[in-house]
Structures are given as C-alpha cells and as structure tokens.
C-alpha cells in the first residue's frame, strides 16, 4: 500500500510503500509520548526505506537522536522544523525500514482488528489505557514485530 504523509504546515510531504499499514500498536514510552503523542502514546507504522520519497520546500525537514539513559539513540527521528510535526523514524540497525507515524499519514488507513499497547511501564498516571476484548497489553516490548503481527492476522500485503 502506498502511504502519503505530510506535516501540518505543508512544508514537508513524503510517500513510501508499506506492507504493514494497520495502525495497531500504541507506544507509551517517554520518547514517543513526548515527541509524537498528545494522547499519551504514538502509533508507528512500517514502510520500505528504498521507496521513501520526500518533498521538502525550503529545507524544513530536520532530525534528532533521542537520549535514553544518558546515551544518544541510534534512531533518527525526522520532523518538520517549521511546525514541529513528527514524521518518521529511521534506525541504522534496520536500514531497510522507515517507521512513519500514523499521525502524519494522510492516506486513509485500514482499521486494525485489535490494539496492542506497549511500554506501559513508562506511561504517565493520567493516561487511561483501554482494556477488554481487542486490547493487548505489554509492560515493555510485544512478542510480535510489526511485520509478524500483520502476518499472524493475515494482513501482510505482498
């Protein structure tokens, strides 16, 4: 599925191909929450890095490396320096992947059959996490990767 996204002010837009377009996983870690998630979490998708096309009017796309336990993360978090919109994450440990934020995607996304909540150990007390059928919870990382989750639900696009 081709995903198209942009920042709020329109200075940066992008597109990429994704075999895993279902926005099923909410991350509550402090980095995602503070840089990407007004609801107390961020939703990351997965796309193919070699298909990424970026339009940047005026050099507005920037990136930074978050600090985790006094160490700089290898992952590059890309955003618009004009409006502050978080766009995607790229990590050199998995160079073939781009993780766009669902909040930056303009393409209609399919509704996931369940929601996986991760990094709950780090969520603030004011965030209420839905429970019940269709909600899976992990204190840290889930058992399945984004690709494996899509495959296990018959949703991986070939």
Order of alpha helices (4+ residues) and beta strands (2+ residues): beta-beta-beta-alpha-beta-beta-beta-beta-beta-beta-beta-beta-beta-beta-beta-alpha
